[in-house]
Amino acid sequence: DDRRDQGVEPTALRVSFSLEKLCTGLPVKEAQRLGQEASQRPAWIQDLIGAIQEPHDAVAPRKAAWVLKQAAMHDNGCVVGQTGLLLATTERTSDPSVWRELLKAMLLAPQKELAGRAEELYHLGLGFCADPALPAAMVHVGVQMIEASQLPVGEDVLDVWRERGSQAETPTMAKFLAKQIKRQSRL
C-alpha cells in the first residue's frame, strides 16, 4: 500500500498502542523496545501523544512521554512534522517530567523544522530557565531549547542564567549555568 510509504498505516492494518503497557515499574529495556517499535508505527506515535493529552491515569502520560522520547532517539523521523503538536501537548499537562521527555523528543526533530519555531523555542526555554518552581532538569531542557532556536542569546537569557545560577538548588546546576554564560561570552 502506497500510504505505508508515506508514514500512514492503512486502517485495516492499524494496531493501537496498548496503553496498559504504560505502567509504574516499566523497565528501561522495555521502554526502549516499545520506543523502537513505536518509531516504525506512526499510529503508535499518535497513540502515545493521545495518552498524554487525554490520560487514563496519572502514570500513563509520564510513561508515554518517555516511550515517545525513546522512539525519537531510535528514529527521529517519527517526530518529523510533529513539532507543533508536541509543543501544544505540553500545554495539556502540568507535569514537568512529562514536559521534559516530550520536549526532549521534540528537540530530536530536524533542525530545519525546529528553526520554523525559533521564537517559540527561545521564549519557552527562557521561561523554563527562569521559573524557580521547576526542577533543575527543566533548566537543562530550557537551555537546549534556547540553543535549538539558533537565535542569538540575549542579555535576557544571560540575566536569567545568572539569577538562577546564584540561587541554584545544587552546585552542579550553578556550575552548569556558569558554563553556559562563559560559553556565550566566547561567541
Secondary structure, DSSP 8 states (H G I E B T S, - for coil): -HHHHTT---GGG-----GGGS-TT--HHHHHHHHHHHHT-HHHHHHHHHHHHS-SSSSHHHHHHHHHHHHHHH-GGGGTT-HHHHHHHHTT---HHHHHHHHHHHTTS-HHHHHTTHHHHHHHHHHHHH-TTS-HHHHHHHHHHHHHHT----HHHHHHHHHHHHT-SSHHHHHHHHHHHHHHHH-
